[in-house]
Each structure stands twice: as structure tokens, then as C-alpha cells.
Amino acid sequence: MDLSIFKDYDVRGVYPTQINADVARAIAYAIVRHFAPKTVAICRDMRLSGEEIKNALVDVFTKCGVDVTDLGLGGTEITYFVAGTMDFDLVIMISAS
């Protein structure tokens, strides 16, 4: 895994060379291991790669017993709203921005 994808406040990289389903799975396992979230909400933008990454995250989280809510297609403003008004342990936005 290319560790340069990890930034101060997010994970950013080029799909599929730096970020792909395998990388998403590894990150999800690390999140579960280190933070033990019980609830996660995931939103994605319209890019086709977002579906693959979302599915990888959902697969790992659900296998680990995390309750996942798929917010569907949307923008970052949706994740900001959900994070600020709803009771999720983690909110993830998958986008190319």
C-alpha cells in the first residue's frame, strides 16, 4: 500500500493504482481494529470507481459486525450534515474531489 495516500484529514490517491478495492478493504480492517465503530454511514459521488470502493468497505464492515448505512449518491455536504446531526461513529465520503 502506498502510504502517501494518507493525508492530515483524509485519504487521497489515484484510482486504481493507489486506491482500489483491496486498499479499501485494508483500510476498513484497520479502522475496525483501531477504532471499533459500531455504526458507519457511507456516501459516494457519481464516479463508477466509488461503487467498487463502497462495496469493499461495506463487505469488511459488515463481516466485522458493524452496522452500515449506505447514503447512496451525494456530495460532501450530505456527509457533513449526517456527521453533525446523526449518531454515527464514522461517516465516509468517497469522492474524487
One Martini backbone bead per residue (centre of mass of N, CA, C, O) as a GRO file, in nm:
protein
   97
    1MET     BB    1   0.098   0.036   0.022
    2ASP     BB    2   0.053   0.374  -0.031
    3LEU     BB    3   0.119   0.610   0.219
    4SER     BB    4   0.057   0.886   0.058
    5ILE     BB    5  -0.267   0.874   0.095
    6PHE     BB    6  -0.213   0.989   0.378
    7LYS     BB    7  -0.360   1.249   0.534
    8ASP     BB    8  -0.464   1.460   0.771
    9TYR     BB    9  -0.807   1.427   0.677
   10ASP     BB   10  -0.739   1.198   0.455
   11VAL     BB   11  -0.785   0.999   0.155
   12ARG     BB   12  -0.551   1.009  -0.127
   13GLY     BB   13  -0.581   0.892  -0.475
   14VAL     BB   14  -0.521   0.690  -0.744
   15TYR     BB   15  -0.729   0.540  -0.967
   16PRO     BB   16  -0.610   0.208  -0.913
   17THR     BB   17  -0.310   0.239  -0.801
   18GLN     BB   18  -0.370   0.350  -0.491
   19ILE     BB   19  -0.689   0.306  -0.516
   20ASN     BB   20  -0.889   0.025  -0.407
   21ALA     BB   21  -1.041  -0.246  -0.290
   22ASP     BB   22  -0.797  -0.352  -0.128
   23VAL     BB   23  -0.739  -0.090   0.023
   24ALA     BB   24  -1.018  -0.055   0.148
   25ARG     BB   25  -1.009  -0.312   0.315
   26ALA     BB   26  -0.759  -0.246   0.485
   27ILE     BB   27  -0.877   0.011   0.610
   28ALA     BB   28  -1.126  -0.116   0.741
   29TYR     BB   29  -0.975  -0.308   0.928
   30ALA     BB   30  -0.821  -0.083   1.078
   31ILE     BB   31  -1.065   0.065   1.187
   32VAL     BB   32  -1.180  -0.168   1.352
   33ARG     BB   33  -0.927  -0.228   1.525
   34HIS     BB   34  -0.885   0.083   1.641
   35PHE     BB   35  -1.213   0.195   1.674
   36ALA     BB   36  -1.476   0.023   1.688
   37PRO     BB   37  -1.723   0.058   1.518
   38LYS     BB   38  -2.085   0.034   1.502
   39THR     BB   39  -2.129   0.288   1.302
   40VAL     BB   40  -2.182   0.345   0.942
   41ALA     BB   41  -2.151   0.594   0.686
   42ILE     BB   42  -2.203   0.596   0.320
   43CYS     BB   43  -2.078   0.801   0.056
   44ARG     BB   44  -2.113   0.892  -0.301
   45ASP     BB   45  -2.027   0.954  -0.601
   46MET     BB   46  -2.066   0.907  -0.960
   47ARG     BB   47  -1.836   0.733  -0.974
   48LEU     BB   48  -1.762   0.409  -1.049
   49SER     BB   49  -1.540   0.357  -0.829
   50GLY     BB   50  -1.721   0.401  -0.575
   51GLU     BB   51  -1.867   0.129  -0.575
   52GLU     BB   52  -1.622  -0.054  -0.523
   53ILE     BB   53  -1.530   0.079  -0.260
   54LYS     BB   54  -1.792   0.054  -0.103
   55ASN     BB   55  -1.819  -0.256  -0.117
   56ALA     BB   56  -1.559  -0.313   0.038
   57LEU     BB   57  -1.636  -0.172   0.299
   58VAL     BB   58  -1.901  -0.317   0.358
   59ASP     BB   59  -1.790  -0.600   0.372
   60VAL     BB   60  -1.607  -0.560   0.618
   61PHE     BB   61  -1.795  -0.430   0.822
   62THR     BB   62  -2.009  -0.659   0.826
   63LYS     BB   63  -1.812  -0.891   0.904
   64CYS     BB   64  -1.747  -0.711   1.182
   65GLY     BB   65  -2.046  -0.594   1.286
   66VAL     BB   66  -2.118  -0.344   1.130
   67ASP     BB   67  -2.338  -0.081   1.092
   68VAL     BB   68  -2.456  -0.003   0.765
   69THR     BB   69  -2.507   0.306   0.585
   70ASP     BB   70  -2.639   0.387   0.272
   71LEU     BB   71  -2.647   0.709   0.118
   72GLY     BB   72  -2.537   0.706  -0.157
   73LEU     BB   73  -2.572   0.963  -0.356
   74GLY     BB   74  -2.337   1.245  -0.313
   75GLY     BB   75  -2.217   1.496  -0.119
   76THR     BB   76  -2.033   1.638   0.129
   77GLU     BB   77  -2.279   1.775   0.266
   78ILE     BB   78  -2.406   1.514   0.365
   79THR     BB   79  -2.181   1.422   0.558
   80TYR     BB   80  -2.186   1.669   0.735
   81PHE     BB   81  -2.477   1.642   0.828
   82VAL     BB   82  -2.465   1.355   0.943
   83ALA     BB   83  -2.231   1.403   1.144
   84GLY     BB   84  -2.393   1.650   1.297
   85THR     BB   85  -2.704   1.489   1.336
   86MET     BB   86  -2.598   1.198   1.372
   87ASP     BB   87  -2.536   0.860   1.522
   88PHE     BB   88  -2.227   0.816   1.413
   89ASP     BB   89  -1.903   0.697   1.428
   90LEU     BB   90  -1.893   0.702   1.100
   91VAL     BB   91  -1.810   0.902   0.805
   92ILE     BB   92  -1.812   0.839   0.450
   93MET     BB   93  -1.640   0.981   0.162
   94ILE     BB   94  -1.663   0.914  -0.188
   95SER     BB   95  -1.419   1.086  -0.388
   96ALA     BB   96  -1.244   1.314  -0.630
   97SER     BB   97  -1.197   1.590  -0.451
   0.00000   0.00000   0.00000
